[in-house]
Amino acid sequence: MALTLYVDTARWRAHHKQVSEQFPGLVPVCKGNGYGFGHERLADEATRLGSDILAVGTTYEAARIK
C-alpha cells in the first residue's frame, strides 16, 4: 500500500511563521528522510523561513546538508 502526502505549502509556511513568532529560538529538526521531503528541501525551507540552524540525526545527514 502506498501513501501520498500533499502539503498546502502556503498554509504550512504560515503555521511555521506563527509558531516561530510564539517560540523564538526553536531549532527545526530533520531526521531520516524528513518524512519523505528530503533533507535538502527541508533545509531550504528552514532557511527561507528565517532559521539559521537545522538539527539532524547523524553526522552523515549533516554532511549531506552542508
PDB file with SEQRES, HELIX, SHEET and CRYST1 records, atoms N, CA, C and O in Angstrom:
SEQRES   1 A   66  MET ALA LEU THR LEU TYR VAL ASP THR ALA ARG TRP ARG          
SEQRES   2 A   66  ALA HIS HIS LYS GLN VAL SER GLU GLN PHE PRO GLY LEU          
SEQRES   3 A   66  VAL PRO VAL CYS LYS GLY ASN GLY TYR GLY PHE GLY HIS          
SEQRES   4 A   66  GLU ARG LEU ALA ASP GLU ALA THR ARG LEU GLY SER ASP          
SEQRES   5 A   66  ILE LEU ALA VAL GLY THR THR TYR GLU ALA ALA ARG ILE          
SEQRES   6 A   66  LYS                                                          
HELIX    1 AA1 THR A    9  GLN A   22  1                                  14    
HELIX    2 AA2 HIS A   39  ARG A   48  1                                  10    
HELIX    3 AA3 THR A   59  ILE A   65  1                                   7    
SHEET    1 AA1 2 VAL A  29  CYS A  30  0                                        
SHEET    2 AA1 2 ALA A  55  VAL A  56  1                                        
CRYST1    1.000    1.000    1.000  90.00  90.00  90.00 P 1           1          
ATOM      1  N   MET A   1       0.841  -1.170   0.000  1.00  0.00           N  
ATOM      2  CA  MET A   1       0.000   0.000   0.000  1.00  0.00           C  
ATOM      3  C   MET A   1       0.890   1.238   0.000  1.00  0.00           C  
ATOM      4  O   MET A   1       1.838   1.326   0.780  1.00  0.00           O  
ATOM      5  N   ALA A   2       0.592   2.171  -0.853  1.00  0.00           N  
ATOM      6  CA  ALA A   2       1.361   3.409  -0.954  1.00  0.00           C  
ATOM      7  C   ALA A   2       0.592   4.547  -0.292  1.00  0.00           C  
ATOM      8  O   ALA A   2      -0.639   4.548  -0.251  1.00  0.00           O  
ATOM      9  N   LEU A   3       1.328   5.490   0.211  1.00  0.00           N  
ATOM     10  CA  LEU A   3       0.737   6.667   0.829  1.00  0.00           C  
ATOM     11  C   LEU A   3       1.314   7.890   0.147  1.00  0.00           C  
ATOM     12  O   LEU A   3       2.531   8.026   0.025  1.00  0.00           O  
ATOM     13  N   THR A   4       0.451   8.769  -0.292  1.00  0.00           N  
ATOM     14  CA  THR A   4       0.888  10.016  -0.911  1.00  0.00           C  
ATOM     15  C   THR A   4       0.460  11.166  -0.019  1.00  0.00           C  
ATOM     16  O   THR A   4      -0.702  11.252   0.378  1.00  0.00           O  
ATOM     17  N   LEU A   5       1.390  12.042   0.294  1.00  0.00           N  
ATOM     18  CA  LEU A   5       1.121  13.183   1.154  1.00  0.00           C  
ATOM     19  C   LEU A   5       1.179  14.451   0.324  1.00  0.00           C  
ATOM     20  O   LEU A   5       2.162  14.705  -0.373  1.00  0.00           O  
ATOM     21  N   TYR A   6       0.139  15.233   0.400  1.00  0.00           N  
ATOM     22  CA  TYR A   6       0.104  16.526  -0.279  1.00  0.00           C  
ATOM     23  C   TYR A   6       0.107  17.610   0.790  1.00  0.00           C  
ATOM     24  O   TYR A   6      -0.671  17.550   1.742  1.00  0.00           O  
ATOM     25  N   VAL A   7       0.968  18.589   0.636  1.00  0.00           N  
ATOM     26  CA  VAL A   7       1.100  19.649   1.624  1.00  0.00           C  
ATOM     27  C   VAL A   7       0.663  20.971   1.011  1.00  0.00           C  
ATOM     28  O   VAL A   7       1.106  21.343  -0.076  1.00  0.00           O  
ATOM     29  N   ASP A   8      -0.206  21.670   1.717  1.00  0.00           N  
ATOM     30  CA  ASP A   8      -0.594  23.026   1.327  1.00  0.00           C  
ATOM     31  C   ASP A   8       0.549  23.931   1.786  1.00  0.00           C  
ATOM     32  O   ASP A   8       0.614  24.332   2.948  1.00  0.00           O  
ATOM     33  N   THR A   9       1.443  24.242   0.857  1.00  0.00           N  
ATOM     34  CA  THR A   9       2.683  24.940   1.203  1.00  0.00           C  
ATOM     35  C   THR A   9       2.425  26.281   1.878  1.00  0.00           C  
ATOM     36  O   THR A   9       3.072  26.602   2.874  1.00  0.00           O  
ATOM     37  N   ALA A  10       1.499  27.061   1.357  1.00  0.00           N  
ATOM     38  CA  ALA A  10       1.215  28.376   1.949  1.00  0.00           C  
ATOM     39  C   ALA A  10       0.724  28.225   3.387  1.00  0.00           C  
ATOM     40  O   ALA A  10       1.126  28.984   4.269  1.00  0.00           O  
ATOM     41  N   ARG A  11      -0.124  27.266   3.613  1.00  0.00           N  
ATOM     42  CA  ARG A  11      -0.653  27.040   4.958  1.00  0.00           C  
ATOM     43  C   ARG A  11       0.443  26.542   5.899  1.00  0.00           C  
ATOM     44  O   ARG A  11       0.521  26.971   7.050  1.00  0.00           O  
ATOM     45  N   TRP A  12       1.291  25.631   5.402  1.00  0.00           N  
ATOM     46  CA  TRP A  12       2.388  25.105   6.211  1.00  0.00           C  
ATOM     47  C   TRP A  12       3.355  26.223   6.592  1.00  0.00           C  
ATOM     48  O   TRP A  12       3.796  26.303   7.739  1.00  0.00           O  
ATOM     49  N   ARG A  13       3.684  27.083   5.631  1.00  0.00           N  
ATOM     50  CA  ARG A  13       4.604  28.196   5.907  1.00  0.00           C  
ATOM     51  C   ARG A  13       3.992  29.184   6.896  1.00  0.00           C  
ATOM     52  O   ARG A  13       4.689  29.697   7.771  1.00  0.00           O  
ATOM     53  N   ALA A  14       2.698  29.454   6.764  1.00  0.00           N  
ATOM     54  CA  ALA A  14       2.024  30.362   7.698  1.00  0.00           C  
ATOM     55  C   ALA A  14       2.050  29.781   9.111  1.00  0.00           C  
ATOM     56  O   ALA A  14       2.272  30.509  10.079  1.00  0.00           O  
ATOM     57  N   HIS A  15       1.825  28.483   9.229  1.00  0.00           N  
ATOM     58  CA  HIS A  15       1.871  27.829  10.540  1.00  0.00           C  
ATOM     59  C   HIS A  15       3.279  27.912  11.129  1.00  0.00           C  
ATOM     60  O   HIS A  15       3.450  28.226  12.306  1.00  0.00           O  
ATOM     61  N   HIS A  16       4.278  27.628  10.303  1.00  0.00           N  
ATOM     62  CA  HIS A  16       5.666  27.698  10.771  1.00  0.00           C  
ATOM     63  C   HIS A  16       5.986  29.102  11.267  1.00  0.00           C  
ATOM     64  O   HIS A  16       6.622  29.262  12.309  1.00  0.00           O  
ATOM     65  N   LYS A  17       5.553  30.116  10.531  1.00  0.00           N  
ATOM     66  CA  LYS A  17       5.812  31.506  10.923  1.00  0.00           C  
ATOM     67  C   LYS A  17       5.144  31.818  12.260  1.00  0.00           C  
ATOM     68  O   LYS A  17       5.747  32.452  13.126  1.00  0.00           O  
ATOM     69  N   GLN A  18       3.907  31.375  12.424  1.00  0.00           N  
ATOM     70  CA  GLN A  18       3.179  31.618  13.662  1.00  0.00           C  
ATOM     71  C   GLN A  18       3.873  30.953  14.854  1.00  0.00           C  
ATOM     72  O   GLN A  18       4.033  31.575  15.905  1.00  0.00           O  
ATOM     73  N   VAL A  19       4.277  29.716  14.697  1.00  0.00           N  
ATOM     74  CA  VAL A  19       4.962  29.002  15.778  1.00  0.00           C  
ATOM     75  C   VAL A  19       6.300  29.666  16.089  1.00  0.00           C  
ATOM     76  O   VAL A  19       6.664  29.810  17.256  1.00  0.00           O  
ATOM     77  N   SER A  20       7.032  30.069  15.055  1.00  0.00           N  
ATOM     78  CA  SER A  20       8.333  30.716  15.250  1.00  0.00           C  
ATOM     79  C   SER A  20       8.193  32.025  16.015  1.00  0.00           C  
ATOM     80  O   SER A  20       9.047  32.368  16.834  1.00  0.00           O  
ATOM     81  N   GLU A  21       7.114  32.755  15.746  1.00  0.00           N  
ATOM     82  CA  GLU A  21       6.883  34.014  16.452  1.00  0.00           C  
ATOM     83  C   GLU A  21       6.511  33.775  17.909  1.00  0.00           C  
ATOM     84  O   GLU A  21       6.897  34.550  18.784  1.00  0.00           O  
ATOM     85  N   GLN A  22       5.768  32.712  18.174  1.00  0.00           N  
ATOM     86  CA  GLN A  22       5.359  32.400  19.545  1.00  0.00           C  
ATOM     87  C   GLN A  22       6.503  31.842  20.384  1.00  0.00           C  
ATOM     88  O   GLN A  22       6.557  32.052  21.596  1.00  0.00           O  
ATOM     89  N   PHE A  23       7.415  31.129  19.728  1.00  0.00           N  
ATOM     90  CA  PHE A  23       8.509  30.467  20.432  1.00  0.00           C  
ATOM     91  C   PHE A  23       9.836  30.782  19.753  1.00  0.00           C  
ATOM     92  O   PHE A  23      10.399  29.919  19.081  1.00  0.00           O  
ATOM     93  N   PRO A  24      10.344  31.997  19.915  1.00  0.00           N  
ATOM     94  CA  PRO A  24      11.612  32.340  19.259  1.00  0.00           C  
ATOM     95  C   PRO A  24      12.746  31.454  19.765  1.00  0.00           C  
ATOM     96  O   PRO A  24      12.788  31.078  20.937  1.00  0.00           O  
ATOM     97  N   GLY A  25      13.648  31.134  18.873  1.00  0.00           N  
ATOM     98  CA  GLY A  25      14.790  30.319  19.246  1.00  0.00           C  
ATOM     99  C   GLY A  25      14.595  28.826  19.019  1.00  0.00           C  
ATOM    100  O   GLY A  25      15.506  28.042  19.284  1.00  0.00           O  
ATOM    101  N   LEU A  26      13.427  28.419  18.535  1.00  0.00           N  
ATOM    102  CA  LEU A  26      13.223  26.999  18.229  1.00  0.00           C  
ATOM    103  C   LEU A  26      14.195  26.554  17.147  1.00  0.00           C  
ATOM    104  O   LEU A  26      14.527  27.319  16.242  1.00  0.00           O  
ATOM    105  N   VAL A  27      14.640  25.331  17.248  1.00  0.00           N  
ATOM    106  CA  VAL A  27      15.552  24.766  16.252  1.00  0.00           C  
ATOM    107  C   VAL A  27      14.793  23.704  15.457  1.00  0.00           C  
ATOM    108  O   VAL A  27      14.348  22.712  16.033  1.00  0.00           O  
ATOM    109  N   PRO A  28      14.638  23.893  14.144  1.00  0.00           N  
ATOM    110  CA  PRO A  28      13.985  22.859  13.344  1.00  0.00           C  
ATOM    111  C   PRO A  28      14.838  21.593  13.291  1.00  0.00           C  
ATOM    112  O   PRO A  28      16.067  21.662  13.297  1.00  0.00           O  
ATOM    113  N   VAL A  29      14.178  20.444  13.238  1.00  0.00           N  
ATOM    114  CA  VAL A  29      14.864  19.155  13.227  1.00  0.00           C  
ATOM    115  C   VAL A  29      14.421  18.364  12.002  1.00  0.00           C  
ATOM    116  O   VAL A  29      13.231  18.276  11.701  1.00  0.00           O  
ATOM    117  N   CYS A  30      15.389  17.795  11.306  1.00  0.00           N  
ATOM    118  CA  CYS A  30      15.108  16.937  10.152  1.00  0.00           C  
ATOM    119  C   CYS A  30      15.915  15.661  10.320  1.00  0.00           C  
ATOM    120  O   CYS A  30      17.138  15.668  10.177  1.00  0.00           O  
ATOM    121  N   LYS A  31      15.223  14.558  10.628  1.00  0.00           N  
ATOM    122  CA  LYS A  31      15.898  13.272  10.828  1.00  0.00           C  
ATOM    123  C   LYS A  31      15.461  12.300   9.746  1.00  0.00           C  
ATOM    124  O   LYS A  31      14.379  12.425   9.172  1.00  0.00           O  
ATOM    125  N   GLY A  32      16.313  11.344   9.484  1.00  0.00           N  
ATOM    126  CA  GLY A  32      15.964  10.326   8.489  1.00  0.00           C  
ATOM    127  C   GLY A  32      15.792  10.952   7.123  1.00  0.00           C  
ATOM    128  O   GLY A  32      16.703  11.606   6.616  1.00  0.00           O  
ATOM    129  N   ASN A  33      14.645  10.757   6.531  1.00  0.00           N  
ATOM    130  CA  ASN A  33      14.362  11.312   5.209  1.00  0.00           C  
ATOM    131  C   ASN A  33      13.421  12.507   5.304  1.00  0.00           C  
ATOM    132  O   ASN A  33      12.895  12.957   4.285  1.00  0.00           O  
ATOM    133  N   GLY A  34      13.203  13.019   6.487  1.00  0.00           N  
ATOM    134  CA  GLY A  34      12.313  14.165   6.638  1.00  0.00           C  
ATOM    135  C   GLY A  34      10.900  13.864   6.179  1.00  0.00           C  
ATOM    136  O   GLY A  34      10.272  14.673   5.495  1.00  0.00           O  
ATOM    137  N   TYR A  35      10.402  12.696   6.559  1.00  0.00           N  
ATOM    138  CA  TYR A  35       9.055  12.252   6.177  1.00  0.00           C  
ATOM    139  C   TYR A  35       8.864  12.242   4.668  1.00  0.00           C  
ATOM    140  O   TYR A  35       7.765  12.488   4.170  1.00  0.00           O  
ATOM    141  N   GLY A  36       9.926  11.959   3.953  1.00  0.00           N  
ATOM    142  CA  GLY A  36       9.845  11.850   2.506  1.00  0.00           C  
ATOM    143  C   GLY A  36      10.139  13.134   1.759  1.00  0.00           C  
ATOM    144  O   GLY A  36      10.228  13.128   0.532  1.00  0.00           O  
ATOM    145  N   PHE A  37      10.289  14.229   2.474  1.00  0.00           N  
ATOM    146  CA  PHE A  37      10.576  15.503   1.815  1.00  0.00           C  
ATOM    147  C   PHE A  37      12.048  15.628   1.453  1.00  0.00           C  
ATOM    148  O   PHE A  37      12.396  16.309   0.488  1.00  0.00           O  
ATOM    149  N   GLY A  38      12.899  14.984   2.211  1.00  0.00           N  
ATOM    150  CA  GLY A  38      14.335  15.057   1.970  1.00  0.00           C  
ATOM    151  C   GLY A  38      14.977  16.199   2.739  1.00  0.00           C  
ATOM    152  O   GLY A  38      14.367  17.245   2.963  1.00  0.00           O  
ATOM    153  N   HIS A  39      16.217  15.975   3.135  1.00  0.00           N  
ATOM    154  CA  HIS A  39      16.944  16.974   3.927  1.00  0.00           C  
ATOM    155  C   HIS A  39      17.143  18.281   3.175  1.00  0.00           C  
ATOM    156  O   HIS A  39      16.956  19.358   3.741  1.00  0.00           O  
ATOM    157  N   GLU A  40      17.516  18.193   1.922  1.00  0.00           N  
ATOM    158  CA  GLU A  40      17.842  19.400   1.172  1.00  0.00           C  
ATOM    159  C   GLU A  40      16.636  20.332   1.089  1.00  0.00           C  
ATOM    160  O   GLU A  40      16.756  21.537   1.308  1.00  0.00           O  
ATOM    161  N   ARG A  41      15.488  19.770   0.774  1.00  0.00           N  
ATOM    162  CA  ARG A  41      14.289  20.602   0.655  1.00  0.00           C  
ATOM    163  C   ARG A  41      13.913  21.222   1.996  1.00  0.00           C  
ATOM    164  O   ARG A  41      13.578  22.404   2.061  1.00  0.00           O  
ATOM    165  N   LEU A  42      13.967  20.434   3.061  1.00  0.00           N  
ATOM    166  CA  LEU A  42      13.611  20.971   4.369  1.00  0.00           C  
ATOM    167  C   LEU A  42      14.636  21.987   4.864  1.00  0.00           C  
ATOM    168  O   LEU A  42      14.271  22.952   5.535  1.00  0.00           O  
ATOM    169  N   ALA A  43      15.898  21.786   4.546  1.00  0.00           N  
ATOM    170  CA  ALA A  43      16.922  22.773   4.907  1.00  0.00           C  
ATOM    171  C   ALA A  43      16.668  24.083   4.171  1.00  0.00           C  
ATOM    172  O   ALA A  43      16.785  25.159   4.757  1.00  0.00           O  
ATOM    173  N   ASP A  44      16.323  23.997   2.899  1.00  0.00           N  
ATOM    174  CA  ASP A  44      15.998  25.200   2.128  1.00  0.00           C  
ATOM    175  C   ASP A  44      14.792  25.919   2.720  1.00  0.00           C  
ATOM    176  O   ASP A  44      14.788  27.146   2.822  1.00  0.00           O  
ATOM    177  N   GLU A  45      13.771  25.165   3.110  1.00  0.00           N  
ATOM    178  CA  GLU A  45      12.576  25.765   3.717  1.00  0.00           C  
ATOM    179  C   GLU A  45      12.911  26.424   5.050  1.00  0.00           C  
ATOM    180  O   GLU A  45      12.447  27.528   5.335  1.00  0.00           O  
ATOM    181  N   ALA A  46      13.711  25.753   5.861  1.00  0.00           N  
ATOM    182  CA  ALA A  46      14.087  26.320   7.157  1.00  0.00           C  
ATOM    183  C   ALA A  46      14.831  27.636   6.967  1.00  0.00           C  
ATOM    184  O   ALA A  46      14.595  28.602   7.693  1.00  0.00           O  
ATOM    185  N   THR A  47      15.727  27.670   5.990  1.00  0.00           N  
ATOM    186  CA  THR A  47      16.468  28.899   5.695  1.00  0.00           C  
ATOM    187  C   THR A  47      15.524  29.981   5.189  1.00  0.00           C  
ATOM    188  O   THR A  47      15.604  31.132   5.619  1.00  0.00           O  
ATOM    189  N   ARG A  48      14.643  29.617   4.287  1.00  0.00           N  
ATOM    190  CA  ARG A  48      13.698  30.570   3.721  1.00  0.00           C  
ATOM    191  C   ARG A  48      12.803  31.187   4.794  1.00  0.00           C  
ATOM    192  O   ARG A  48      12.405  32.347   4.690  1.00  0.00           O  
ATOM    193  N   LEU A  49      12.496  30.408   5.814  1.00  0.00           N  
ATOM    194  CA  LEU A  49      11.625  30.884   6.878  1.00  0.00           C  
ATOM    195  C   LEU A  49      12.390  31.546   8.025  1.00  0.00           C  
ATOM    196  O   LEU A  49      11.805  31.863   9.061  1.00  0.00           O  
ATOM    197  N   GLY A  50      13.692  31.753   7.840  1.00  0.00           N  
ATOM    198  CA  GLY A  50      14.459  32.525   8.803  1.00  0.00           C  
ATOM    199  C   GLY A  50      15.303  31.744   9.785  1.00  0.00           C  
ATOM    200  O   GLY A  50      15.962  32.352  10.628  1.00  0.00           O  
ATOM    201  N   SER A  51      15.314  30.440   9.718  1.00  0.00           N  
ATOM    202  CA  SER A  51      16.142  29.648  10.626  1.00  0.00           C  
ATOM    203  C   SER A  51      17.580  29.643  10.123  1.00  0.00           C  
ATOM    204  O   SER A  51      17.827  29.472   8.929  1.00  0.00           O  
ATOM    205  N   ASP A  52      18.515  29.827  11.028  1.00  0.00           N  
ATOM    206  CA  ASP A  52      19.922  29.796  10.624  1.00  0.00           C  
ATOM    207  C   ASP A  52      20.624  28.533  11.124  1.00  0.00           C  
ATOM    208  O   ASP A  52      21.845  28.409  11.030  1.00  0.00           O  
ATOM    209  N   ILE A  53      19.831  27.595  11.659  1.00  0.00           N  
ATOM    210  CA  ILE A  53      20.379  26.336  12.149  1.00  0.00           C  
ATOM    211  C   ILE A  53      19.350  25.234  11.892  1.00  0.00           C  
ATOM    212  O   ILE A  53      18.145  25.483  11.895  1.00  0.00           O  
ATOM    213  N   LEU A  54      19.839  24.024  11.671  1.00  0.00           N  
ATOM    214  CA  LEU A  54      18.966  22.869  11.454  1.00  0.00           C  
ATOM    215  C   LEU A  54      19.598  21.669  12.141  1.00  0.00           C  
ATOM    216  O   LEU A  54      20.742  21.315  11.858  1.00  0.00           O  
ATOM    217  N   ALA A  55      18.856  21.046  13.041  1.00  0.00           N  
ATOM    218  CA  ALA A  55      19.353  19.848  13.714  1.00  0.00           C  
ATOM    219  C   ALA A  55      19.037  18.625  12.860  1.00  0.00           C  
ATOM    220  O   ALA A  55      17.979  18.540  12.236  1.00  0.00           O  
ATOM    221  N   VAL A  56      19.976  17.681  12.845  1.00  0.00           N  
ATOM    222  CA  VAL A  56      19.798  16.428  12.108  1.00  0.00           C  
ATOM    223  C   VAL A  56      20.105  15.268  13.045  1.00  0.00           C  
ATOM    224  O   VAL A  56      20.569  15.470  14.167  1.00  0.00           O  
ATOM    225  N   GLY A  57      19.842  14.050  12.575  1.00  0.00           N  
ATOM    226  CA  GLY A  57      20.007  12.880  13.426  1.00  0.00           C  
ATOM    227  C   GLY A  57      21.412  12.321  13.480  1.00  0.00           C  
ATOM    228  O   GLY A  57      21.802  11.739  14.492  1.00  0.00           O  
ATOM    229  N   THR A  58      22.193  12.484  12.400  1.00  0.00           N  
ATOM    230  CA  THR A  58      23.526  11.886  12.349  1.00  0.00           C  
ATOM    231  C   THR A  58      24.516  12.827  11.672  1.00  0.00           C  
ATOM    232  O   THR A  58      24.124  13.801  11.029  1.00  0.00           O  
ATOM    233  N   THR A  59      25.792  12.525  11.824  1.00  0.00           N  
ATOM    234  CA  THR A  59      26.817  13.326  11.144  1.00  0.00           C  
ATOM    235  C   THR A  59      26.736  13.145   9.636  1.00  0.00           C  
ATOM    236  O   THR A  59      27.082  14.053   8.881  1.00  0.00           O  
ATOM    237  N   TYR A  60      26.282  11.982   9.194  1.00  0.00           N  
ATOM    238  CA  TYR A  60      26.130  11.743   7.750  1.00  0.00           C  
ATOM    239  C   TYR A  60      25.062  12.664   7.165  1.00  0.00           C  
ATOM    240  O   TYR A  60      25.218  13.191   6.064  1.00  0.00           O  
ATOM    241  N   GLU A  61      23.977  12.849   7.913  1.00  0.00           N  
ATOM    242  CA  GLU A  61      22.924  13.759   7.460  1.00  0.00           C  
ATOM    243  C   GLU A  61      23.440  15.191   7.427  1.00  0.00           C  
ATOM    244  O   GLU A  61      23.121  15.947   6.509  1.00  0.00           O  
ATOM    245  N   ALA A  62      24.229  15.562   8.416  1.00  0.00           N  
ATOM    246  CA  ALA A  62      24.797  16.915   8.439  1.00  0.00           C  
ATOM    247  C   ALA A  62      25.684  17.156   7.230  1.00  0.00           C  
ATOM    248  O   ALA A  62      25.648  18.236   6.640  1.00  0.00           O  
ATOM    249  N   ALA A  63      26.475  16.171   6.858  1.00  0.00           N  
ATOM    250  CA  ALA A  63      27.369  16.312   5.705  1.00  0.00           C  
ATOM    251  C   ALA A  63      26.582  16.498   4.412  1.00  0.00           C  
ATOM    252  O   ALA A  63      27.027  17.221   3.520  1.00  0.00           O  
ATOM    253  N   ARG A  64      25.427  15.860   4.299  1.00  0.00           N  
ATOM    254  CA  ARG A  64      24.607  15.994   3.088  1.00  0.00           C  
ATOM    255  C   ARG A  64      24.019  17.385   2.960  1.00  0.00           C  
ATOM    256  O   ARG A  64      23.854  17.883   1.846  1.00  0.00           O  
ATOM    257  N   ILE A  65      23.703  18.017   4.069  1.00  0.00           N  
ATOM    258  CA  ILE A  65      23.052  19.329   4.046  1.00  0.00           C  
ATOM    259  C   ILE A  65      24.058  20.454   3.904  1.00  0.00           C  
ATOM    260  O   ILE A  65      23.760  21.492   3.314  1.00  0.00           O  
ATOM    261  N   LYS A  66      25.215  20.252   4.430  1.00  0.00           N  
ATOM    262  CA  LYS A  66      26.274  21.260   4.459  1.00  0.00           C  
ATOM    263  C   LYS A  66      26.308  22.027   3.178  1.00  0.00           C  
ATOM    264  O   LYS A  66      27.138  22.922   3.017  1.00  0.00           O  
TER     265      LYS A  66                                                      
END                                                                             
